[in-house]
Amino acid sequence: MNENVTNNKKRFPWLALAVFSVVLIASILINFSTLDISAEPEVAELFETNPGVRSLGLIFGAVIGLIGGLLGVGFQYLVTKFPTQWIAKDTHVYKNEIWSALFYSSAIGIILELLATLLDFQGNIVFSILVSIFTTALFLFLYISGENKPQHIKRAIIIVSVVLAGMDIILTTGAL
């Protein structure tokens, strides 16, 4: 009986991490390959005379971008998990499902931001707000639709997510 309980415990969502990583690296590669360097003649000349520099920049950018993206999702996890525990007054808030929902919703957010860049919507305040609301709603959908959770945990994570989305919208609109 104890073996079944131990085996039922959710493990870290490695597949979600892999999906997030692939989407992030693909986004970085697409952004870098569509980068307009004509405004910077020194960079354009460097790329023409030494094609290896562009490849090195691409690899370096992808590695640094992946590390930054993972740190960003890790920070999101921290500001989601601990306030949720505090509000719910419960230490078991299904941490691996938080990770999974964060990885998948962040991957979709990255795709939407890439589309915004490619379609020249970058800096459009309405689009940025809609992306923020959509990724928050997607995160909540993925988290709540998983394993059946107690009502107080669902309520707590909704409160935390709405507050974080509100802060994101305020910071986004202030930055634009």
C-alpha positions, 0 to 999 in steps of 0.5 A: 500500500505504501508503494502506491502512495509513494509512486503516485507522488508527482515528479518534476515536469521535465517535459514541460521544462523541455518544451519551454527550453525549445520554444525559448531557444527557437524564439531567440534564434528567430529573433537573432536571425531576423535582426536588422543590423543595417542601423549599426554599420560596424556590426554589419561589417564585422558580420560580413568580414567574419561570419564566425562572429555571428554564429558565436553571437547566436550560440552565446545569445541562446545560452544566456537567453536560456539561463535568463529565461529559466531564472525568470520562471524560477522567480515566477515560481517563488512569487507564486508558491510562497504567497499561495502557501501563506494565503492558503495557510497550507504547505502542500500547494502542488508545487510540481503543477505550479512548475508545469503550468508556469513552463507551458504558459510561459512558452505560449507567452514567448510565442505570442511575444515572438509573433508580436515582434515579427508582426511589428506589434512590439510596444503596442500597449493593448497587445502587451496587456492582452498577452499578460491576461492570456498567459495568466488565464492559461496558467490558472487553467493549466494549474486548476485543471490538473489534479483535484485540489482543495478549494482554499488552494485554488482560491489562494492561487487565483488571488496571487495570480491576479495580483501578479498579473495586475503588477505586470500590467502596471509595470508594462504600461509604465515601461511603454 
